Structure formats: C-alpha cells, structure tokens
C-alpha cells in the first residue's frame, strides 16, 4: 500500500487547499558545477534532512511523528502523547536547506548532498559530508550502501571521481554492479579513521592508534592548509572504486568488538589531487545518550558532538566568528570542513541528518532536528521556532489525507472488483440461509405441533394398550375356563357307554361306505369296458356303411337306367338313411345328395343319368372324414 501511495503521490497533480500556500514540485537536480553554499570561512554548512521510509510493521498505524513541506523546506514534529506531552501541545517547526522525503531515491540524495562537496574536492578544495542521527535512521544506508540500484554517497562519489559521472550503469546478469569506465590516470589516496568513545583515534587501514595530542595539528593546518589533514594517518593509494571499496571492506573486517561502529565516529578521507573529500559518520544519538538503564551518558561522545554543534553554530551566527575547533579531537580532525585552520572559501560542507518518522523515536528525532538547526541562519532559525506555519502544515496534512483517501478508494474499488463474485456468492448464500432459516423455523413449529399431537396419540395409544391388555387378560381367563370345562366334559364322555356305541356305529358306517365305493368302482369299470366295445363296433360300422351305401347307390342307378324309378328311389332313400345313421343328418353333403336323388327320381332315365353322375362327384370328393377311423367317404362311381 505504501509503495502505491508513494507512486500515486508522485504522479498526482498539485491540489489546491483552502488557506494553504502553493507547493511546487521537487527542485530539479543541481548542476554538476554549482556555486558553493557553505563550509568555508564565515559561511555556514548546508543542512539536509532525510526521513527514513517507514518499516513494514510501522505502516498503516497512527505512528507518523513528522510532517514536512519540501517546497517551503519546513518540518514539523507532532506531539507525542506516549511521552507525556498533552494532546493540545503545539507542533515544533524546523527549517532546513533541503528536506528529502521518504520517497526520495539515492541518486537524488547524491545530487543534493554529495555533488557539491565532491566537485569542491575535484577543484582542489575541501568537501565534507557528515551524517548524523539515531541508530537505524539510515546513516549507513545513505553513505555506504552497496546494493545494486541503491548505491550510497560513497560509491557515487567514487564513480564521479574516477569516471567523471555519478550515474551508475544498471546491473548486468553476470555482475552485481556495473560501474562506468574509469580513468586509469586518476589515483586517490585513502585514509580510514575511527574516533572511539575514549577519544582515541584508530587507523583502520594500518590497525594502529594515532598518537596525540592533536592541538598542534591545528598549527600545521594553519601553515600548510588542508594538505596537512591527518598527516599522521596511513594513506593507501587506489586506482578504482572497486579497489577503494575493497580496502574499506578489509579494514571493517579487521575491526574487533572493541571498536563498535555505533559508539564511534568514523571518517573516510579521500585525497583527489590537491583536494580532499571527507565522509564522516558521527556516533549515533543512542550511543551518546548511553545504554538503557545507565546512570550517566557517554560524556566523551556528547562533548565531541557538542563541540561540533558549537562550530556549526559559530559559522551560522557571525561571519567573523571563529569556530572552536580545538575543543575536541573530532572538531580538530574536521577543522578544514568546519571553518577552522585549513579551511578555504570554496570548500563545501554538508550535514545530512537522518531521522525516524516513527513516534517511538520522536525524542531521538527531535535531538537530531535541534542539532541541525545550529547550522541554520539565526534569523531563519528564530523565525522557524517562534511561529508555526499552520497553513503550510494544514495543507500538508490535508494533501496527505487526500492522497491516502484516494489510494484507499482505489484499493477499495480494486478489492470490490476482485471480490465481487465472492460477495455476490455470499449474498446469495445469505439469502439461501435466510430462506433455510425460515424453513427451519416452520419445520420446528411443525415439529413442535406434531410433538404435541404425538403426545396425545401416545396417551391414547397407551390407554388402548391398557384396555387391550385387560381384554386379552379376560379372554385368556375365559378360554382357560372353557378349556377346563371341555376337558372335564371330554373326560366324562370318554369313559361312558354312549361314547363307545357311537364309536362302533361310526366304524360300521365307514365300512359300509367303503363297500359301496368298491361296488360302484366295479360298475364304472364294467360300463367303461362296454362303452369301449360299443365305440369299437361303431367305428367298424362307420367304416363298412359307406361301402354299403355306395353299393346301394350303384344298384339304384342300375335300376334307374332300366327305367325302374320306384325301386331306384327306394334304394337311394335306403342308402341316404344309412349315411344319416352313420354320420348324422346335419352334413351339408347329405342334404345336396338328398336333393339330387329327388331330382334324378323325378326326371327321365335318359336325361337324369349323366347329371346325376356329375353332381354326385362333389359329394364323393368332399365327403367328411370318418370320426372314428379317419377315412374319407366317397361315391366314386355314379
């Protein structure tokens, strides 16, 4: 969310807020050869404030302690109610030469903070960059970071010294960092000093301590200018940025636990021809205040920081003031950069204040902000501290609020668009749940009603069961009594004379019925035998009768041909009666045969002989099958 907020804020047009001053965009990068701003005799140092980006665990909380307006170069520290400050406490206002907000990158930081000191060193003068702040505020990140794309002031200064350009090439697939082509003729001399809490100067390159006292160094700087700075230190020659970083890494690796970084001042001095560039990381405010629970703070570190503040304040108050560089070893070593002996008018010194944005570090942040005010012009500092520009602060807060609200609205819209199917599904499920809840209530009501009815039915069933049990008990008792009575009667009957007579009569009846059945069975068998014999005779007769009837019909035809019609008619009638007796009078062939015989008898012999023979042929061909024998009856010859 914070990344999107920063990008949206950087790309947003300027908002107009009622009662607010117009805020311009970030100032453009400075030219490679700018006019010197400070660090020389009678001129103050340039003070830049850098606000560290909020950590992941700090995002999205009401933990913002600082508000800044880069256009007007103002910073406000809000009241911290956790430290006992009342909610109505007025915010504190601070003014700086440059305000670097959280989204400002390393390249822009170098253009604003490191470009002028490095150019001053390339021109044979003194340039210095001093970093000050609490632990974790981003001092090492701003000064010594080596991650690709986030290189700090030191690496970019070396790129500018050796290649003439502070622009670092993008990282390649085979190397962690790609630096511009270096000029092989450029050589620098490097010294790496560490000022411990005991005010002992340790040379990290030679792993030795520099002998004091150091005040005579000021006389030599006065006589030999800045060329005599740290002349007792071990100076190593390097011909490339990689070689310089390798020397520094080796010195850091050789540093023991007795030389902690947080409780010490570290100075990296690089001589470029006649000029010199100093990168100083002052001890953190935490180390200066002492460990948590300690009764006293680290007086030596506090004294060195206080002396540095006095020098910066002296430069800002009066052009004729002489900075008290002799009050500490740190200010003595930095004398050419603080307006002391060895300083030049063209020299440039920049103080980079690194602060936390969190309310938890507000006390340390306010100390760093107050220290940075020492180098601001007295008039500007007094004006900034006396009257708070509430219009600018309100405009800044409202702009932040609008930006956050816009980002929140965008995120809400994006989330709603992404979650719309799920939300619709949730709404649908809620409707289903509501419907199911209604159905459940209805079911519960019905179940309750049925339960009450079931109770009533159970009570009725129980009553019926009890009545049935009583009735069954009565019936069983009655049956028991009847069985007892029956057994008594049976017992009395079995032993009597009447019962014996009945049994004897029953046996005689059974014997008589059996004899009768045997006689009937014999009669049936005899009748069946006679019937079979009669059927056999009938079958034989049916087989013989058609032949006899045919013979009679033949004789009748003979009589008819001879003119004896009466005899022929008698024979035909007799033949027909034989056929009717054999096959029944219902045969249609017999009816046609009867009609034909009548016609033949009535007609003359000449005219009737031929038709009679032709009409009698169908009867012979279609004669019925004998039922008993299965043979056809036919009158083959008329």
C-alpha positions in Angstrom: 0.0 0.0 0.0 2.8 2.4 0.9 4.5 1.8 -2.4 1.4 2.5 -4.4 0.7 5.6 -2.2 4.2 6.9 -3.0 3.8 6.3 -6.7 0.3 7.9 -6.8 1.5 10.9 -4.8 4.5 11.4 -7.1 2.2 11.3 -10.2 -0.7 13.3 -8.7 -1.3 16.8 -9.8 -1.0 19.6 -7.2 -4.1 20.0 -5.0 -5.4 23.4 -4.0 -6.3 23.6 -0.4 -8.1 26.5 1.3 -5.7 28.6 3.2 -2.6 26.7 2.0 0.3 28.0 0.1 1.1 26.7 -3.3 3.5 23.9 -3.2 5.8 23.4 -6.2 7.3 20.1 -7.4 10.6 18.8 -6.1 13.5 21.0 -7.0 15.4 19.8 -10.1 18.9 18.2 -9.6 21.6 20.7 -9.2 24.1 21.4 -11.9 27.5 19.5 -11.8 29.3 22.7 -11.0 27.2 24.7 -8.6 28.1 27.7 -6.6 29.4 26.7 -3.1 26.9 27.1 -0.3 28.8 26.6 2.9 31.7 25.1 4.7 34.2 28.0 4.1 35.4 30.6 6.5 32.5 32.8 7.5 29.8 30.7 5.7 27.6 28.1 7.3 27.3 24.4 6.3 24.5 23.1 4.1 22.0 21.2 6.3 19.8 18.5 4.6 17.2 16.4 6.4 16.4 12.9 5.2 13.4 11.0 6.5 13.8 7.3 6.5 10.9 5.3 4.9 8.6 3.6 7.4 9.2 -0.1 8.0 6.6 -2.7 7.2 5.5 -3.1 10.9 5.2 0.7 11.1 2.9 1.1 8.0 -0.8 1.6 8.4 -0.5 2.8 12.1 -1.0 6.1 13.7 2.7 6.3 14.1 3.7 9.3 12.0 5.7 11.8 14.1 6.9 14.1 11.3 5.2 16.2 8.6 7.3 18.0 6.0 6.8 20.5 3.2 9.6 20.2 0.7 8.7 23.3 -1.2 8.9 25.6 1.8 11.7 23.4 3.4 9.8 23.1 6.7 9.4 20.2 9.0 7.0 19.8 11.9 7.3 17.3 14.8 4.0 16.5 16.2 3.3 16.0 19.9 4.0 12.6 21.3 1.3 11.7 23.9 3.1 8.5 24.8 5.9 10.5 26.3 3.5 12.5 28.4 3.1 15.5 26.1 -0.5 16.8 26.1 -2.6 16.4 23.0 -3.0 20.2 22.8 0.8 20.7 22.7 1.8 22.8 19.6 3.9 21.1 17.0 7.5 22.1 16.7 8.7 23.7 13.4 12.1 23.4 11.9 13.7 24.9 8.8 16.4 23.3 6.6 18.2 23.9 3.4 16.8 20.7 1.9 14.1 18.3 3.0 14.3 14.8 1.5 11.1 13.0 1.9 10.7 9.2 2.3 10.3 8.5 -1.4 13.5 10.3 -2.5 16.0 7.9 -4.0 19.7 7.6 -3.6 20.6 9.3 -6.9 18.7 12.4 -5.9 20.2 12.4 -2.5 23.7 12.4 -4.0 22.8 15.2 -6.4 21.7 17.4 -3.4 24.0 16.2 -0.7 27.2 14.9 -2.3 27.6 16.6 -5.6 28.9 19.9 -4.3 31.4 18.5 -1.8 32.9 16.1 -4.4 33.2 18.9 -7.0 34.9 21.1 -4.4 37.4 18.3 -3.8 38.0 17.9 -7.6 38.7 21.6 -7.7 41.4 21.3 -5.1 39.4 22.4 -2.1 37.8 20.6 0.9 34.5 18.9 0.7 32.8 17.1 3.6 29.6 15.1 4.1 28.7 14.5 7.8 25.9 12.1 8.6 24.2 12.3 12.0 21.2 10.6 13.5 19.9 7.8 15.7 20.7 4.2 15.1 18.5 2.7 12.4 17.8 6.1 10.9 19.6 5.3 7.6 23.1 6.8 8.0 24.9 3.7 6.7 22.3 3.2 4.0 22.8 6.7 2.8 26.6 6.7 3.0 27.8 3.1 2.4 25.0 1.1 0.8 26.4 -1.2 -2.0 23.2 -2.9 -3.2 22.7 -2.6 -6.9 20.4 0.3 -7.8 20.6 1.7 -4.2 24.3 2.7 -4.1 25.1 5.3 -1.4 27.0 8.6 -1.4 30.5 7.0 -1.3 30.1 4.7 -4.3 28.5 7.5 -6.4 31.3 9.9 -5.3 33.9 7.4 -6.4 32.1 7.0 -9.8 32.2 10.8 -10.2 35.9 11.0 -9.3 37.1 8.1 -11.4 34.8 8.4 -14.4 33.5 12.0 -14.4 29.9 10.8 -13.9 28.0 9.8 -10.9 25.5 7.8 -13.0 25.9 4.1 -12.3 25.1 1.7 -15.0 22.3 -0.8 -14.4 23.3 -4.2 -13.1 24.1 -6.9 -15.6 23.3 -10.7 -15.4 26.9 -11.6 -14.5 27.8 -8.8 -12.1 26.3 -7.4 -9.0 27.1 -3.8 -10.0 28.3 -2.2 -13.3 30.4 1.0 -12.8 31.2 3.4 -15.6 34.6 3.1 -17.3 37.2 4.6 -15.0 40.1 6.8 -16.0 43.3 4.8 -15.3 45.3 8.0 -14.8 43.2 9.0 -11.8 44.7 8.0 -8.4 43.3 8.7 -5.0 44.8 8.3 -1.5 42.6 6.8 1.1 42.6 7.1 4.9 40.1 5.4 7.3 40.0 6.7 10.8 37.8 5.8 13.8 37.4 8.0 16.8 36.3 5.8 19.7 34.3 6.8 22.8 37.5 7.2 24.7 38.7 9.9 22.2 41.3 7.6 20.7 42.0 7.9 17.0 42.4 4.4 15.5 43.7 4.0 12.0 41.7 1.1 10.5 43.9 0.7 7.4 47.1 0.2 9.4 45.3 -1.2 12.5 47.2 1.2 14.8 46.4 4.1 17.1 47.4 7.7 16.2 49.4 9.4 19.0 48.1 12.6 20.4 47.9 15.3 21.5 46.2 16.8 18.4 46.0 20.5 19.0 49.4 21.0 17.3 47.7 19.7 14.2 45.8 23.0 14.0 49.0 24.9 13.7 50.2 22.7 10.9 46.9 23.1 9.2 47.2 26.8 9.6 50.6 26.7 8.0 50.1 24.1 5.3 46.4 24.5 4.6 44.2 21.3 4.3 47.1 19.3 2.9 48.3 18.5 6.4 45.0 17.0 7.5 45.5 13.6 9.2 49.1 13.5 8.0 50.0 11.0 10.7 47.4 8.5 9.3 48.3 5.7 6.9 47.3 6.7 3.4 46.6 3.9 0.8 46.7 4.6 -2.9 43.8 3.3 -5.0 43.2 3.5 -8.8 39.5 2.4 -9.0 36.3 2.5 -7.0 36.5 -1.3 -6.6 39.9 -1.0 -5.0 38.7 1.7 -2.6 35.7 -0.4 -1.5 38.0 -3.5 -1.1 40.3 -1.6 1.2 37.4 -0.3 3.3 35.9 -3.8 3.5 39.2 -5.3 4.6 39.5 -2.6 7.3 36.0 -3.2 8.5 36.6 -7.0 8.7 39.7 -6.4 10.8 37.8 -4.2 13.3 37.3 -6.0 16.5 34.5 -5.9 19.1 36.4 -3.3 21.0 35.7 -0.8 18.2 31.9 -0.7 17.7 30.5 1.4 14.9 27.6 2.8 16.8 29.6 4.3 19.7 32.3 5.8 17.5 32.9 8.5 14.8 34.2 7.1 11.5 35.9 9.3 9.0 36.7 8.3 5.4 39.2 10.7 3.9 39.9 10.7 0.1 42.6 12.9 -1.4 42.0 13.8 -5.0 44.9 15.8 -6.3 45.1 18.9 -4.1 41.6 18.5 -2.8 40.1 16.2 -0.2 36.7 14.8 0.4 35.6 13.7 3.9 32.8 11.3 4.5 32.0 11.2 8.2 29.5 9.1 10.1 29.1 10.6 13.6 28.2 8.4 16.5 24.5 7.7 16.9 22.4 9.7 19.4 21.6 6.4 21.2 25.3 5.8 21.9 25.8 9.4 23.0 22.9 9.1 25.5 24.2 5.8 26.9 22.8 2.4 27.2 19.2 2.0 28.5 19.3 1.9 32.3 22.7 3.5 32.5 23.1 6.3 35.1 25.3 8.6 33.0 25.6 9.2 29.3 28.8 8.9 27.3 30.4 12.2 28.2 33.2 12.0 25.7 30.9 11.4 22.8 28.5 14.0 24.0 31.3 16.5 24.3 32.5 15.9 20.7 29.0 16.3 19.3 28.5 19.4 21.4 31.8 20.9 20.1 30.8 20.1 16.5 27.5 21.9 17.2 29.3 24.9 18.5 31.4 25.1 15.4 28.3 24.9 13.2 26.5 27.5 15.2 29.5 29.8 15.2 29.5 29.7 11.4 25.8 30.5 11.2 25.8 33.3 13.7 28.6 35.6 12.5 30.9 35.8 9.6 33.7 37.0 11.8 33.2 34.2 14.5 36.0 31.7 14.9 34.7 28.1 15.3 36.0 26.4 18.5 37.6 23.5 16.7 40.1 23.0 19.4 37.6 21.7 22.0 37.5 18.1 20.8 39.5 15.6 18.8 36.7 15.3 16.3 36.5 19.0 15.5 40.3 19.1 15.3 40.3 16.4 12.6 37.4 18.2 10.8 38.9 21.6 11.2 39.2 22.3 7.4 35.5 21.3 7.0 34.2 23.4 10.0 35.7 26.7 9.1 38.8 26.3 11.3 42.5 26.2 10.2 43.0 24.8 6.8 39.5 25.8 5.5 39.0 27.6 2.2 36.3 29.9 1.0 35.4 27.5 -1.9 35.1 24.5 0.4 31.7 22.9 0.9 30.4 21.0 3.9 27.0 19.3 4.0 25.4 18.0 7.2 23.0 15.1 6.4 20.5 14.5 9.2 18.9 11.0 9.1 15.8 10.7 11.3 13.0 8.2 12.0 9.4 9.0 11.0 8.0 7.0 13.9 6.6 8.4 17.2 8.6 5.8 19.1 11.8 7.5 18.1 10.5 11.1 18.4 12.8 12.1 21.2 15.9 11.0 19.2 14.5 12.6 16.1 14.0 15.9 17.9 17.6 15.9 19.1 18.8 15.4 15.6 16.5 18.2 14.3 17.7 20.5 17.0 21.3 19.7 16.2 20.7 20.5 12.5 19.2 23.9 13.5 22.6 25.0 14.8 23.9 25.5 11.2 20.8 27.3 10.0 20.9 31.1 9.9 20.0 32.6 13.2 17.2 34.7 11.7 15.7 31.7 9.9 16.0 29.5 13.0 14.4 32.1 15.3 11.5 32.6 12.8 11.0 28.9 12.4 10.9 28.2 16.1 8.8 31.2 17.1 5.9 31.0 14.7 4.5 27.8 13.3 3.2 28.0 9.7 -0.1 26.3 10.4 -1.3 27.0 6.9 1.5 25.0 5.4 1.2 22.3 8.0 -2.6 22.1 7.4 -2.1 22.0 3.6 0.5 19.2 4.0 -1.8 17.2 6.3 -4.8 17.7 4.0 -2.8 16.7 1.0 -1.6 13.6 2.7 -5.2 12.9 3.8 -6.5 13.3 0.2 -3.7 11.2 -1.2 -4.4 8.4 1.4 -8.1 8.6 0.8 -7.7 8.5 -2.9 -5.4 5.5 -2.5 -7.8 3.9 -0.1 -10.7 4.5 -2.6 -8.7 3.0 -5.4 -7.8 0.0 -3.2 -11.5 -0.3 -2.1 -12.6 -0.3 -5.7 -10.0 -2.8 -6.7 -10.8 -5.1 -3.8 -14.5 -4.8 -4.5 -13.9 -5.6 -8.2 -11.8 -8.6 -7.2 -14.2 -9.8 -4.5 -17.4 -9.0 -6.4 -18.1 -12.7 -7.4 -17.4 -13.8 -3.8 -19.6 -11.0 -2.4 -22.4 -12.0 -4.8 -21.9 -15.6 -3.7 -22.0 -14.5 -0.1 -25.2 -12.5 -0.7 -26.8 -15.5 -2.5 -25.8 -17.7 0.4 -27.2 -15.3 2.9 -30.5 -15.3 1.0 -30.4 -19.1 1.0 -29.5 -19.1 4.7 -32.4 -16.7 5.4 -34.8 -19.0 3.4 -33.5 -22.0 5.1 -33.8 -20.3 8.5 -37.5 -19.5 7.7 -38.0 -23.1 6.6 -36.2 -24.3 9.7 -38.5 -22.2 11.9 -41.5 -23.5 10.0 -40.2 -27.1 10.4 -39.5 -26.5 14.1 -43.1 -25.2 14.6 -44.5 -28.2 12.7 -42.3 -30.5 14.7 -43.5 -28.9 17.9 -47.1 -29.2 16.8 -46.6 -32.8 15.7 -44.8 -33.4 19.0 -47.8 -32.2 21.0 -50.1 -34.3 18.7 -47.8 -37.3 19.1 -48.0 -36.9 22.9 -51.8 -37.0 22.7 -51.7 -40.0 20.4 -49.2 -41.7 22.6 -51.5 -41.2 25.6 -54.5 -42.6 23.6 -52.3 -45.5 22.4 -51.3 -46.2 26.0 -55.0 -46.2 27.1 -55.9 -48.5 24.2 -52.9 -50.7 25.0 -54.1 -51.0 28.6 -57.7 -51.7 27.6 -56.4 -54.3 25.1 -54.3 -55.9 27.8 -57.2 -56.1 30.2 -59.4 -57.5 27.5 -56.8 -60.1 26.5 -56.4 -61.0 30.1 -60.2 -61.5 30.4 -60.3 -63.6 27.2 -57.4 -65.7 28.3 -59.1 -66.3 31.6 -62.3 -67.2 29.8 -60.5 -69.5 27.4 -58.8 -71.2 30.3 -62.1 -71.8 32.0 -63.7 -73.2 28.7 -60.8 -75.5 28.1 -61.0 -76.7 31.7 -64.7 -77.3 31.2 -64.2 -79.0 27.8 -61.5 -81.3 29.3 -63.8 -82.2 32.1 -66.7 -83.0 29.6 -64.3 -85.0 27.3 -63.1 -86.9 30.3 -66.6 -87.7 31.3 -67.6 -88.7 27.8 -64.6 -90.9 27.1 -65.4 -93.2 30.0 -69.2 -93.7 29.1 -71.2 -96.4 27.3 -72.8 -94.0 24.9 -69.4 -92.8 23.5 -68.4 -96.5 22.9 -71.6 -97.1 20.9 -71.1 -94.0 18.8 -67.6 -95.1 18.0 -68.8 -98.6 17.0 -71.6 -97.1 14.8 -69.0 -94.8 13.2 -66.8 -97.7 12.4 -69.7 -99.7 10.8 -70.7 -96.7 8.7 -67.2 -96.3 7.4 -67.0 -100.0 6.5 -70.4 -99.8 4.7 -69.4 -96.7 2.7 -66.1 -98.4 1.7 -68.0 -101.5 0.4 -70.4 -99.3 -1.5 -67.4 -97.4 -3.1 -65.9 -100.7 -4.2 -69.1 -101.8 -5.9 -69.5 -98.5 -7.6 -65.9 -98.7 -8.8 -66.6 -102.1 -10.3 -69.7 -100.9 -12.0 -67.9 -98.0 -13.5 -65.1 -100.2 -14.8 -67.7 -102.5 -16.5 -69.5 -99.6 -18.1 -66.3 -98.2 -19.4 -65.5 -101.6 -21.0 -68.9 -101.8 -22.6 -68.6 -98.3 -23.9 -65.2 -99.0 -25.4 -66.6 -102.1 -27.1 -69.6 -100.1 -28.4 -67.3 -97.4 -29.7 -65.2 -100.0 -31.4 -68.3 -101.6 -33.1 -69.5 -98.1 -34.1 -66.1 -97.4 -35.6 -66.2 -100.6 -37.6 -69.8 -99.9 -38.7 -68.8 -96.5 -39.9 -66.0 -98.0 -41.9 -68.4 -100.5 -43.5 -71.6 -98.4 -44.0 -70.1 -96.0 -46.7 -69.3 -99.1 -48.9 -72.8 -100.5 -48.4 -74.4 -97.1 -49.2 -72.2 -96.9 -52.3 -73.2 -100.3 -53.4 -76.9 -99.5 -52.9 -76.5 -96.3 -54.9 -74.9 -98.2 -57.7 -77.7 -100.7 -57.8 -80.2 -97.8 -57.7 -78.5 -96.2 -60.7 -78.8 -99.5 -62.5 -82.5 -99.6 -61.7 -82.9 -96.0 -62.8 -81.2 -96.8 -66.2 -83.5 -99.7 -66.7 -86.5 -97.4 -66.0 -87.4 -98.8 -62.7 -87.6 -95.5 -60.9 -89.6 -96.6 -57.9 -87.0 -99.3 -57.0 -84.2 -96.8 -57.7 -85.8 -94.3 -55.4 -86.2 -96.8 -52.6 -82.6 -97.8 -52.9 -81.5 -94.2 -52.9 -83.6 -93.5 -49.8 -82.2 -96.5 -48.0 -78.6 -95.5 -48.9 -79.3 -92.0 -47.6 -80.7 -93.4 -44.3 -77.6 -95.5 -43.9 -75.4 -92.4 -44.4 -77.5 -90.3 -42.0 -77.3 -93.1 -39.4 -73.6 -93.2 -39.8 -72.7 -89.5 -40.0 -75.8 -87.6 -38.8 -78.3 -85.6 -40.8 -76.6 -82.3 -40.3 -74.0 -83.0 -43.0 -74.5 -80.5 -45.9 -73.3 -83.1 -48.4 -76.2 -85.3 -47.4 -78.7 -82.5 -48.0 -77.4 -81.9 -51.5 -77.2 -85.6 -52.1 -80.9 -85.9 -51.0 -81.9 -83.1 -53.4 -80.0 -84.7 -56.2 -81.6 -88.1 -55.6 -85.1 -86.5 -55.7 -84.3 -84.7 -58.9 -83.0 -88.0 -60.5 -86.0 -89.9 -59.5 -88.4 -87.3 -60.9 -86.5 -87.0 -64.2 -86.3 -89.4 -67.0 -83.7 -92.0 -67.2 -82.0 -90.6 -70.3 -81.8 -87.1 -69.1 -81.0 -87.9 -65.5 -78.2 -90.4 -65.8 -75.4 -88.0 -66.8 -76.2 -85.0 -64.5 -76.8 -87.4 -61.7 -73.3 -88.8 -62.1 -71.7 -85.4 -62.4 -73.5 -83.8 -59.4 -72.8 -86.8 -57.3 -69.0 -86.4 -57.8 -68.5 -83.4 -55.4 -70.2 -85.4 -52.7 -67.7 -88.2 -53.2 -64.7 -85.8 -53.3 -65.8 -83.6 -50.3 -67.1 -86.5 -48.2 -66.5 -85.9 -44.5 -63.8 -87.7 -42.6 -64.9 -90.7 -40.5 -64.6 -89.6 -36.9 -63.6 -92.9 -35.7 -61.3 -94.2 -38.5 -60.2 -91.1 -40.2 -61.0 -92.5 -43.8 -62.9 -90.4 -46.4 -66.4 -91.5 -47.6 -66.7 -91.2 -51.4 -69.1 -92.3 -54.0 -66.6 -92.8 -56.8 -69.0 -94.1 -59.5 -72.4 -92.5 -60.2 
